[in-house]
């Protein structure tokens, strides 16, 4: 099968060419390898991207935590002479 990809961003083109050069492969081989990994067609699939959405907004105020943070924020004047 043959594909034509148009309007490849310059930074992506540069990354593909650098990878091909460093691995002594053709740009075609590098792109096929990346696509296979991205679609999970090889055993070494790329790690999934994660964000902090699951914990955003979950902060709970507690007196113990506030005291611990206050202690960490305390400046020791003797250390800053």
C-alpha positions in Angstrom: 0.0 0.0 0.0 1.2 3.5 -0.7 0.3 6.8 0.9 1.1 10.4 0.3 1.2 12.8 3.2 1.0 16.5 2.5 1.8 19.5 4.6 4.0 17.7 7.1 5.0 20.2 9.8 8.7 21.2 9.6 9.5 20.1 13.1 8.0 16.6 12.4 9.9 16.3 9.1 13.1 17.2 10.9 12.5 14.7 13.7 11.8 11.9 11.2 14.9 12.7 9.2 17.1 12.9 12.3 15.7 9.5 13.6 16.3 7.9 10.2 19.9 9.2 10.1 20.6 8.2 13.7 19.1 4.7 13.2 20.6 4.3 9.7 17.1 3.7 8.3 15.1 5.2 5.5 12.5 7.9 6.3 9.9 5.4 5.1 11.0 2.7 7.6 11.0 5.3 10.5 7.4 6.4 9.6 6.1 2.9 9.3 7.7 1.9 12.6 6.2 5.0 14.3 2.7 4.3 12.9 2.8 0.6 13.9 3.8 1.6 17.5 1.1 4.3 17.6 -1.6 2.0 16.5 -0.5 -0.8 18.8 0.5 -3.2 16.0 3.8 -4.0 17.7 4.7 -5.1 21.2 6.4 -1.9 22.2 3.5 0.4 22.0 4.2 4.0 22.9 3.2 4.9 26.5 -0.3 6.5 26.7 -0.4 10.2 27.6 -1.7 11.0 31.0 -2.9 14.2 32.6 -3.8 15.3 36.1 -7.5 15.6 35.4 -8.4 12.8 37.8 -6.9 14.6 40.8 -7.6 18.3 39.8 -9.9 19.9 42.3 -9.4 17.2 44.9 -7.5 19.2 47.4 -8.9 18.9 50.9 -8.1 21.4 53.6 -7.0 19.9 56.9 -5.4 21.5 60.0 -2.6 18.9 60.0 -1.7 19.7 56.4 -1.9 23.4 56.9 0.5 23.1 59.9 2.9 21.0 57.9 3.0 23.5 55.0 3.4 26.4 57.4 6.4 24.7 58.9 7.9 24.1 55.5 7.5 27.7 54.5 9.2 29.0 57.7 12.5 30.7 56.9 15.3 30.1 59.4 17.1 33.5 59.7 20.3 31.9 60.9 20.6 30.0 57.6 20.3 33.3 55.6 23.0 35.5 57.2 
